[in-house]
């Protein structure tokens, strides 16, 4: 079943620290989700599945570059293993 980034956070035990890829990105592009709405752990505010469309931050794979994740409520992302 497809999940958005907010749902992946919940499935990850209400915590950040998981890798995602987006269908429109290069196959080699990976992002480590570092926070949602400023939280790294804990329940998200709002109503599923979009949880107030809170800002999602991530770290571009293999770098320390932090980026804002665009459209985290879409189902164009997939959770991947390291």
C-alpha positions, 0 to 999 in steps of 0.5 A: 500500500502506498504511503506518504512521508507522514504515514511512513513516519508513523509506521517508523514508530513516530520517529524520523531517521528513515530513507526515502526516494521519490519516483521523479528523482534519479535512482541514486538520489536518497534522502534521510528524513530528519524531522517533520514539523520540527520533531524528530520523535513523537506524535504528529499534530493534525488529522491523517493522512496529511497532518497539517502538511507540516514542513519535512526536512531531510538530509541528501544522501551521502552529504550533510546538506539539509533540504526541504522535502517538497510535497511530502503528502503525495504518494510519489515517495517510497521508503527504502533500506540503507 
